């Protein structure tokens, strides 16, 4: 396993102060670029394999995170008008994907590709 994975989590948690960077002999002009605050929450998740059960757990964790953030910020994260638009568009696209014949696509260039 690559140590970079764990190192990134540690860097986000603890960061590096300008004093620590300066002690390493870094030129003063570069000190602001090589220092950054820690205390940046992150999740580090390890699985022996990514199967259906683990994927479900990851989705549940993500949805819970979104719910908690919404509760803290006073918004309903799962009541979005854009979701309704997405459902309408998805029905049309699903029909095109399932079509036996070549469908006439009338989407933007990115979606059509």
C-alpha positions, 0 to 999 in steps of 0.5 A: 500500500502506498504511504501517500494515502495515509500521509495525505490524511495526516497532512489534512489533520495537522498541516504545517506551520510557517515556523516548521517550514522555516526550520527546514531551511526553506527560502523565505519566499517559499514558506507561505507556499509550503505551509498550510493549516491543519484541522481539515476533517476527512475520512480515511476508509479501508476495505478489503474489497469493494463489493456491493455491501461495502459500496452500500455502506459508502453511499450511506456514509456519504448521504449521512454526511450530507444530511448532517451538513444540511442540518448544521447549515439549516438547509434540507439537502434532499429537497432540491428542485434540480432533482426534479429536473434530473428525473424528467431528463433521465426518463428521456435519456433512458428511453434513448439508451433503450431504443432499438433504433438510433434515437434522434438526440437533441441534447447539448454537445456534452450529453449527446457525446 
